[in-house]
Amino acid sequence: MWDDGWHHDQVGLGWWPLMAVMMLVFWGGLAWLIVTLIRNNAVPHPPPSATTPDPTRADPEQILHERLARGEIDVDEYHQRIDALRAKRPEPT
């Protein structure tokens, strides 16, 4: 009377294993996501140092070389600027 005519033997148990698997997939995926986020945030990222070149910045000598090739500066100005750059640059140890 309370089950609107559905009897347990008509519905069967076919959906229970599927629901159990889906719950395991859901909770397993949630656990994987949390562990992944924690691991990625726990890895210390080294701060950029003065000795590490910045890949987004072009090499000043390369810029001067390109300017000379385009005719923006002459050979004398190129050599003056290269000498000035190399005089300011510390020698590697």
N, C-alpha and C positions, 0 to 999 in steps of 0.2 A: 504494500500500500504506500509506503514512503519512498520507494525507489522508482516510481513511474513505470513499472512493468519490466524494468531491467533486472535480469537475474544474473547472479554471479557466473553461472555456467554459460550464459550467452556471451558475456563480454570476454571471458577468458583471461589468461594472465599474459597475453602476448605483448602488452604495452609496458609491463613492469621492467623487464630486462632493458628495453630501450631507454626508459626513463632513468634507470640506474646508470647506464653507460653515459648518458648525456650529463648527468650530475657529476660523474667522475671527470668527464672532459671539461666541464665548466670549472670545477674547483682546481683541477690540475692546471688548466690554462691560467687561472688567477694566481696560483702559487708560482708558476713559471714567470709570469709578468712581474710579480713582486720581487722575486729573487734576481731577475735580470736588472730591474731598476736599482736595487740595492748594490749589486755588483758594479754596475756602471758608475754609480755615484761614489762608491768606496775606493775606486782606483785613483790614487793621487796623480794629478796631472802636473808635470813639472812646469814651473813658471818660465816664460820666455826669458832667455838670458841675452846679454849683450853680445855673446859670441855666436849665438844662433842667428843665422841670416833670416830675415823676414822674406818669405817667398812672394809676398805681394809687392815688395819694393824692388825696383829694377836696380841693377848694379850701376853706380855713377859712371864708371869707365865705359860701360856698354852704352849708356845714354850719350856720352860725349862722342863715342865712335859712330853712333847712329846720326847724331847731329852733323858730324863731319861728312858722313856719306850723303846726307841730304843737302849739303852745301850751306847749312845755317851758320857754320863757323869755318874759319880757314885753318890751315895746318898749324900756323904759329899759335893761334888761340887754343887749338886743341892741345898742343904740347904744354902750353902754360897751365892750362886747367888740369891736365893729367899730372903734371909735376906738383901742382898745389894739392891735389887730392892725395897723392902718394906721400907727400910730406906730412899731412895731417893724420894719415892712417897709422895706427900703432902696428908695430911689427909683431907677427905671431910668434909665440914662444913654444 
